Amino acid sequence: MDVRIFTNLSTACFGGMLFGWDIGTIGGVIVMPSFTKKYHIDTLAPVAQANLLSNIVSTLQAGCFFGSLFSYYVADRWGRRPALLLAAGVTILGVVIQCASDGHISALYVGRLVGGLGVGAASMLTPLYVSENAPRAIRGALTGMYQLFIATGTMLSFWINYGAILHLKGDAPWIVSLALQMLPAIFLLVGIFLCHESPRWLARQDNWEKATAVLSKVSNLPSDHPYIRMELEEMAEQLENERRIIGGAGFLDLMKEMWTISGNRNRALISIGLMICQQMTGTNAINYYAPKIFLNLGIDSTTSGLFATGVYGIVKMATCAAFLLLAADSLGRRKSLLWTSIAQGCAMFVIGFYVRFDPPLKGAVIPPVGYFALTCIYLFAGFFQFGWGPCCWIIVSEIPTARLRALNVAIAAATQWLFNFVVAKAVPTITVGRAGYGTYFIFGTFCFSMFFFVWFLIPETKGLSLEKMDDLFGVTAIAHKGDVESNTGSLRGGPGANINANNEKTAVTIPDVEAGSESLRKREVTNTTTEGEHIEHASVSNTQAQR
């Protein structure tokens, strides 16, 4: 892997760390004695306490839902890079408000809502930016780095909570834990400022010269290299196919293109389905409430619960890294989702049976079956990071067509945050009391059912270029069919050029920067129709700059 590509895209993945850092932080903060005393949570009855804690946690998800939707407009209008800069700035503002809330629950809500706008925007923009920059051969691993950064942020914040409660006094533990959420936002702000714009967004703006320069720089290849030329030609072909089918580029045109064309509609529904399934595995139920869940499983001190949660974070990070190195672009997306569906379901059912038939008693020694149930928490984390964690974001960001990629990822991210909100709001309440074991059976059943969703509906996408996804879902065939029916052809070499019904030739140019000077690569295409057949003849002439 080229160091330049890795550095550039890992910088963008700090957007994922924003999400992961908050997951780990808030779960530990809400069990800190100084926090519960400051916000008068410790005086509430168990059900009222569960409701208030769920409100604190889920307010961020509400902000994330709207942030992921609003960021679509910014990303398409002004570019992926400015949108990521804005997301980082908004997140920093939200963290400042949280730290300054000083016992005022309404101010804490506002801070988490504002922070959620930034985190939600980054959750949509990061996989979008990475997938549009990553070479196809390693796109799965690079896009999956988003999930790795989520897991890394979660792990770091778990241990920060543990260290804070051990070594800090008074209100300092929860204030420091909340304040350090700014770190990944600051890294993202500085890093993206030094990065380039997405070449595919530049191509959509007809800025082919700059798109060529960015591809050349990121790939560390000359602009006339066959790989660079192939990428540009596939971008141009896909953009032209899209314009043939719909034509306009307004919001209503894009919505029409997404929902009236079967290939695009299927991709949108797959993206939504994957994100619903990802949340219904129960992963964020454990992420947000891991310290409380460990307490419910028999670990009866706050410090021990935070330590166990820290180990859980290490397991998540290590297994995600192993998946990206060993399986993302070899085993593939589909197989990874299939086997982890079954494995996750089994782990959840083991935990549920333990809580149902041998519930832990406060102060009692944890029995051997209890340790096995605790182990299943860690196994579940590993299984999730080998499939449903990274693979969902990889697939969602790579299958949409170019014009719809930002909108598709925005809708998928909003769906993820909507169901994330549902899980965060519901889990504290449904785990209260003796019937709490049912929570694990619900999530386990969802995991088993996801096997059939993947088996029947999810195709394998590893090794395909982003532009070839249209072939996989049949959109290219629709565009070509439209050409046959209208007896017109569209030029493959650049945006906006086509051939009329009188078979007139139209040339298109894509700037080709070579050895510091410009040359034009021209492609001429002639379409003729004889005896009901549509035959396309293409001749390519290249002019090269003087050396």
C-alpha positions in Angstrom: 0.0 0.0 0.0 1.4 3.4 -0.9 2.2 5.5 2.2 0.7 8.6 0.6 -2.7 6.9 0.1 -2.7 5.5 3.5 -1.8 8.7 5.2 -4.3 10.8 3.3 -7.2 8.4 3.9 -6.4 7.6 7.5 -6.5 11.3 8.2 -10.1 11.4 7.0 -10.9 8.4 9.2 -10.6 10.6 12.3 -14.2 11.3 11.4 -14.9 7.7 12.4 -13.0 8.2 15.7 -15.4 11.1 16.5 -18.2 8.5 16.7 -16.2 5.8 18.5 -14.8 8.2 21.1 -18.3 9.4 22.1 -19.6 5.8 22.3 -16.9 4.9 24.8 -16.9 8.2 26.7 -20.6 8.5 27.5 -21.0 4.9 28.6 -18.4 5.3 31.3 -19.3 8.9 32.3 -22.9 8.0 33.1 -21.8 5.5 35.8 -19.2 7.8 37.4 -20.4 8.7 41.0 -19.4 12.4 40.6 -21.5 12.7 37.4 -24.6 11.0 38.8 -24.4 13.2 41.9 -23.8 16.4 39.8 -26.9 15.8 37.7 -29.0 14.4 40.6 -29.3 11.0 38.9 -28.4 9.0 42.0 -31.6 10.1 43.7 -34.0 8.7 41.1 -35.8 5.4 41.1 -34.3 2.7 38.8 -36.8 3.2 36.0 -36.6 7.0 36.1 -32.8 6.8 36.2 -32.8 4.5 33.2 -35.0 6.9 31.3 -32.8 9.9 32.1 -29.6 8.1 31.2 -31.2 7.0 27.9 -32.1 10.6 27.2 -28.5 11.7 27.8 -27.1 9.0 25.5 -29.7 9.2 22.7 -29.6 13.0 22.3 -26.4 12.7 20.4 -28.0 10.2 18.1 -30.8 12.6 17.3 -28.3 15.2 16.3 -26.4 12.6 14.3 -29.5 11.8 12.3 -30.0 15.3 11.1 -26.3 15.9 10.7 -25.9 13.0 8.3 -28.8 14.3 6.2 -27.7 18.0 6.1 -24.2 17.0 5.2 -25.3 15.6 1.9 -26.1 19.1 0.6 -22.8 20.6 1.7 -20.8 17.6 0.3 -22.5 17.8 -3.1 -22.6 21.6 -3.3 -19.1 22.6 -2.0 -17.2 19.3 -1.9 -16.3 16.5 0.5 -13.3 18.4 2.0 -15.2 21.6 3.2 -18.0 19.4 4.6 -15.5 17.4 6.7 -13.9 20.6 8.0 -17.4 21.9 9.0 -18.2 18.6 10.7 -15.0 18.8 12.8 -15.7 22.4 13.8 -19.3 21.7 14.9 -18.2 18.7 16.9 -15.7 20.8 18.8 -18.4 23.4 19.6 -20.7 20.6 20.9 -18.0 19.2 23.2 -17.3 22.7 24.7 -21.0 23.1 25.5 -21.1 19.7 27.2 -18.1 20.4 29.4 -19.5 23.8 30.4 -23.0 22.4 31.3 -22.0 22.2 35.1 -24.9 20.2 36.3 -27.5 21.8 34.0 -29.1 18.9 32.2 -30.6 21.1 29.5 -27.2 22.5 28.6 -25.8 18.9 28.5 -28.6 18.0 26.1 -27.8 21.0 23.8 -24.1 20.1 23.8 -24.8 16.5 22.8 -27.3 17.6 20.2 -24.8 20.0 18.6 -22.0 17.5 18.8 -24.2 15.0 17.2 -24.7 17.2 14.2 -20.9 17.1 13.6 -20.5 13.4 14.4 -23.4 12.5 12.1 -22.0 14.5 9.3 -18.6 12.9 9.7 -20.2 9.4 9.7 -21.6 10.1 6.3 -18.7 12.0 4.8 -15.7 9.8 5.9 -16.6 6.5 4.1 -17.8 8.6 1.1 -14.5 10.4 0.9 -12.4 7.3 1.5 -14.2 5.2 -1.1 -13.9 7.9 -3.7 -10.2 8.1 -3.2 -9.2 4.4 -2.6 -7.7 2.2 -5.3 -10.1 -0.6 -6.1 -7.7 -3.4 -5.2 -7.6 -2.3 -1.6 -10.8 -0.2 -1.3 -12.3 -2.7 1.2 -9.4 -2.4 3.6 -9.1 1.4 3.2 -12.9 2.0 3.6 -13.0 -0.4 6.5 -10.4 1.8 8.2 -13.4 3.9 9.1 -14.7 1.1 11.4 -11.1 0.5 12.7 -11.0 4.2 13.8 -14.4 3.9 15.4 -13.1 0.9 17.4 -9.9 2.6 18.2 -11.7 5.7 19.5 -14.0 3.5 21.6 -11.0 1.7 23.1 -9.1 4.8 23.9 -12.1 6.5 25.5 -12.8 3.3 27.6 -9.3 3.5 29.1 -9.5 7.2 29.6 -12.6 6.7 31.6 -10.9 4.0 33.7 -7.8 6.2 34.3 -9.9 9.3 35.1 -11.9 7.5 37.8 -8.7 6.1 39.3 -6.6 9.2 39.4 -8.9 12.3 39.3 -11.1 13.7 42.1 -14.3 15.7 42.3 -15.9 16.6 39.0 -12.6 16.2 37.1 -13.2 12.6 35.9 -16.3 13.2 33.8 -15.2 16.7 32.7 -11.8 15.4 31.4 -13.5 12.4 29.7 -15.9 14.7 27.9 -13.3 17.3 27.0 -11.0 14.8 25.4 -13.7 14.1 22.8 -12.2 17.1 21.0 -9.0 15.4 20.2 -10.2 13.4 17.1 -12.1 16.5 15.9 -9.0 18.6 16.1 -6.9 15.9 14.3 -9.6 15.8 11.6 -9.8 19.6 11.2 -6.0 19.9 10.8 -5.6 16.8 8.7 -8.3 17.4 6.2 -7.1 21.0 5.8 -3.9 19.6 4.3 -5.7 17.0 2.1 -7.1 17.2 -1.4 -10.6 17.1 -2.7 -12.2 13.8 -4.0 -11.3 13.2 -7.7 -14.8 11.9 -8.4 -16.4 15.0 -7.0 -14.1 17.1 -9.2 -15.1 14.9 -12.2 -18.7 15.6 -11.5 -17.9 19.3 -11.6 -16.3 18.8 -15.1 -12.9 19.7 -13.6 -11.1 16.9 -15.3 -7.7 18.5 -15.2 -7.7 18.7 -11.4 -9.3 15.3 -11.1 -6.4 13.9 -13.2 -3.8 15.7 -11.0 -5.4 14.4 -7.8 -5.5 10.8 -9.0 -1.9 11.1 -10.2 -0.8 12.5 -6.8 -2.7 10.1 -4.6 -1.7 7.0 -6.7 1.9 8.2 -7.1 1.6 7.5 -10.8 2.2 9.8 -13.9 -0.9 11.3 -15.4 -0.6 9.3 -18.6 -0.3 6.0 -16.8 -2.8 3.4 -18.0 -4.4 3.0 -14.6 -5.1 6.8 -14.4 -6.5 6.9 -17.9 -8.7 3.9 -17.2 -10.1 5.4 -14.0 -10.9 8.7 -15.8 -12.5 6.9 -18.7 -14.7 4.9 -16.3 -15.7 8.0 -14.4 -16.6 9.7 -17.7 -18.6 6.8 -18.9 -20.6 6.5 -15.7 -21.4 10.2 -15.5 -22.5 10.1 -19.1 -24.7 7.1 -18.5 -26.3 8.9 -15.6 -27.0 12.0 -17.7 -28.6 9.9 -20.4 -31.1 8.3 -18.0 -32.3 11.4 -16.1 -30.4 14.5 -17.3 -31.1 17.0 -14.5 -29.0 17.3 -11.4 -31.4 19.0 -9.0 -32.5 17.3 -5.8 -35.8 16.1 -7.3 -34.0 14.8 -10.3 -31.7 12.8 -8.1 -34.5 11.4 -6.0 -36.3 10.4 -9.2 -33.1 8.7 -10.4 -32.7 6.9 -7.1 -36.3 5.6 -6.7 -37.6 5.1 -10.2 -34.7 3.2 -11.7 -34.7 -0.3 -10.4 -30.9 -0.7 -10.1 -30.5 2.5 -8.1 -33.6 1.7 -5.9 -32.2 -1.7 -5.1 -28.9 -0.2 -4.0 -30.7 2.4 -1.8 -32.8 -0.3 -0.2 -29.8 -2.6 0.4 -28.0 0.3 2.1 -30.9 1.1 4.3 -31.3 -2.6 5.2 -27.7 -3.1 6.0 -27.7 -0.2 8.4 -30.9 -1.4 10.2 -29.3 -4.8 10.5 -26.1 -3.4 11.8 -27.8 -1.6 14.7 -30.1 -4.5 15.5 -27.1 -6.8 16.1 -27.1 -5.0 19.5 -23.5 -3.8 19.2 -24.2 -0.2 20.3 -26.4 -1.5 23.2 -23.1 -3.0 24.5 -21.0 0.0 23.4 -23.1 2.6 25.2 -23.9 0.6 28.3 -21.0 -1.8 28.6 -20.1 -0.8 32.2 -23.8 -1.2 33.3 -24.0 -4.5 31.4 -20.9 -5.9 33.1 -22.4 -4.8 36.4 -25.6 -6.7 35.5 -23.5 -9.8 34.7 -21.9 -9.9 38.1 -19.0 -7.4 38.0 -20.2 -5.3 41.0 -17.8 -2.4 41.2 -17.6 0.7 38.9 -13.8 0.4 38.6 -13.9 -3.3 37.6 -16.7 -2.6 35.2 -14.7 0.1 33.5 -11.6 -2.1 33.3 -13.7 -4.9 31.7 -15.0 -2.4 29.3 -11.5 -1.3 28.4 -10.6 -4.9 27.6 -13.7 -5.1 25.5 -12.4 -2.0 23.5 -9.1 -3.7 22.9 -10.8 -6.8 21.5 -12.9 -4.6 19.2 -9.9 -2.8 17.8 -7.6 -5.8 17.4 -10.2 -7.9 15.6 -11.2 -5.1 13.3 -7.5 -4.6 12.4 -7.2 -8.3 11.8 -10.2 -8.3 9.5 -8.9 -5.4 7.4 -5.4 -7.0 7.1 -6.5 -10.5 6.4 -10.1 -10.7 5.0 -11.6 -7.5 3.8 -10.3 -7.8 0.2 -9.7 -11.6 0.2 -12.6 -13.3 2.0 -14.9 -10.5 0.7 -18.0 -8.7 2.1 -20.7 -11.3 1.5 -19.0 -14.3 3.2 -17.9 -12.1 6.1 -21.5 -11.0 6.7 -22.9 -14.5 6.5 -20.7 -16.3 9.0 -20.7 -13.5 11.5 -24.5 -13.3 11.5 -24.7 -16.9 13.0 -21.7 -16.4 15.3 -23.2 -13.1 16.8 -26.6 -14.8 17.3 -25.0 -17.7 19.2 -23.1 -15.3 21.5 -26.2 -13.3 22.3 -28.2 -16.4 23.1 -25.6 -17.7 25.5 -25.6 -14.4 27.4 -29.4 -14.4 27.5 -29.6 -18.0 28.8 -27.2 -17.1 31.6 -29.2 -14.1 32.7 -32.4 -16.1 32.5 -31.5 -19.3 34.3 -28.6 -18.4 36.5 -28.8 -14.6 37.1 -25.9 -13.1 39.0 -26.5 -11.9 42.6 -24.9 -8.8 44.0 -21.8 -9.6 46.0 -21.9 -13.3 45.0 -19.0 -15.1 43.3 -19.4 -15.3 39.5 -20.0 -19.0 38.5 -18.1 -20.6 35.7 -21.1 -20.2 33.3 -21.0 -16.5 34.2 -17.4 -16.2 33.0 -18.4 -18.0 29.8 -21.2 -15.4 29.3 -18.7 -12.6 29.9 -16.4 -14.2 27.4 -19.3 -14.2 24.9 -19.5 -10.4 25.2 -15.9 -10.3 24.0 -16.5 -12.9 21.3 -19.5 -10.9 20.1 -17.3 -7.9 19.7 -14.8 -9.9 17.7 -17.5 -11.4 15.4 -19.0 -7.9 14.8 -15.7 -6.4 13.8 -15.1 -9.3 11.4 -18.3 -8.6 9.5 -21.2 -6.3 10.3 -19.0 -3.5 11.6 -16.7 -2.7 8.6 -18.6 -4.5 5.8 -21.7 -2.4 6.1 -19.8 0.9 5.6 -17.7 -0.6 2.8 -20.7 -1.8 0.8 -22.9 1.3 1.4 -20.1 3.6 0.3 -19.1 1.6 -2.8 -22.3 0.4 -4.5 -24.1 3.8 -5.4 -23.7 5.4 -8.7 -21.5 8.5 -8.8 -24.3 11.1 -8.9 -26.2 9.4 -6.1 -23.3 8.4 -3.9 -23.5 11.3 -1.4 -27.3 11.1 -1.2 -27.2 7.3 -0.8 -24.6 7.3 1.9 -26.5 10.2 3.6 -29.7 8.2 3.7 -27.9 5.1 4.9 -26.1 7.0 7.7 -29.3 8.7 8.7 -31.0 5.2 8.9 -28.1 4.0 11.0 -28.4 6.9 13.4 -32.2 6.6 13.6 -32.0 2.9 14.7 -28.9 3.8 16.9 -31.2 6.3 18.7 -33.9 3.6 19.1 -31.4 1.2 20.6 -29.8 3.8 22.9 -33.2 4.9 24.1 -34.8 1.5 24.7 -32.0 -0.6 26.1 -31.7 0.9 29.6 -35.4 0.5 30.2 -35.8 -3.0 28.8 -32.8 -4.4 30.7 -34.3 -3.2 34.1 -35.6 -6.1 36.2 -35.7 -9.9 35.9 -37.1 -9.8 32.3 -33.9 -8.1 31.1 -32.6 -11.3 29.6 -35.1 -10.9 26.7 -33.0 -8.1 25.4 -30.2 -10.6 24.4 -32.7 -13.0 22.8 -34.2 -10.2 20.7 -30.8 -9.1 19.4 -29.7 -12.7 18.9 -32.8 -13.5 16.8 -32.1 -10.4 14.6 -28.6 -11.7 14.1 -29.8 -15.1 12.9 -32.3 -13.5 10.5 -29.6 -11.3 8.9 -28.1 -14.4 7.5 -31.0 -14.8 5.1 -31.1 -11.1 4.3 -27.5 -11.4 3.1 -27.9 -14.8 1.4 -30.7 -13.6 -0.8 -30.1 -9.9 -1.4 -26.4 -8.9 -1.0 -24.0 -9.5 -4.0 -20.3 -9.7 -3.7 -18.5 -6.4 -4.6 -14.8 -7.0 -3.8 -12.4 -6.2 -6.7 -14.9 -4.1 -8.7 -14.3 -0.5 -9.5 -16.9 2.0 -8.3 -17.9 2.6 -11.9 -18.5 -1.1 -12.5 -21.2 -1.2 -9.8 -23.6 0.1 -12.4 -23.0 -3.1 -14.4 -23.6 -5.2 -11.4 -27.0 -3.7 -10.7 -28.0 -3.4 -14.3 -28.1 0.4 -14.7 -25.5 0.5 -17.5 -27.8 -1.9 -19.5 -30.7 0.5 -19.0 -28.7 3.4 -20.3 -27.6 1.4 -23.4 -31.1 0.2 -24.0 -32.2 3.8 -24.0 -29.6 4.6 -26.7 -30.9 1.8 -28.9 -34.5 2.9 -28.6 -33.7 6.5 -29.3 -31.2 5.7 -32.0 -28.7 8.1 -30.4 -25.3 7.5 -28.8 -23.5 9.2 -25.9 -19.8 9.8 -26.0 -17.8 7.8 -23.6 -14.7 10.0 -23.3 -16.1 13.0 -21.4 -19.1 14.6 -19.9 -21.8 16.1 -22.0 -20.7 15.1 -25.5 -23.0 12.9 -27.6 -23.9 12.0 -31.2 -27.2 13.1 -32.7 -29.6 11.1 -34.8 -27.9 12.2 -38.1 -24.7 10.4 -37.1 -22.7 13.6 -36.7 -19.4 13.2 -34.9 -18.8 15.1 -31.7 -15.5 15.1 -30.0 -14.9 15.4 -26.3 -11.7 16.3 -24.4 -10.3 15.3 -21.1 -7.2 17.3 -20.1 -4.1 15.2 -19.8 -1.3 16.7 -17.9 2.0 15.3 -19.0 5.5 16.5 -18.1 4.3 19.9 -17.0 2.4 20.7 -20.1 -1.1 19.9 -21.3 -2.3 17.7 -24.1 -5.7 16.7 -25.2 -6.9 13.2 -25.6 -9.7 13.1 -28.1 -12.1 10.3 -28.7 -14.4 10.2 -31.7 -17.3 7.9 -31.8 -19.6 7.3 -34.7 -22.9 5.5 -34.3 -24.6 4.0 -37.3 -27.8 2.0 -37.5 -28.4 -0.5 -40.2 -31.3 -2.9 -40.6 -32.5 -2.5 -37.0 -29.0 -3.0 -35.5 -27.3 -0.4 -33.4 -23.5 -0.5 -34.1 -21.0 1.6 -32.4 -17.6 2.3 -34.0 -15.0 4.0 -32.0 -11.7 5.4 -33.1 -9.3 7.0 -30.7 -6.7 9.5 -31.6 -4.1 10.8 -29.2 -2.2 14.0 -29.4 0.8 14.3 -27.1 2.5 17.4 -25.7 6.0 18.2 -27.0 8.6 17.0 -24.7 
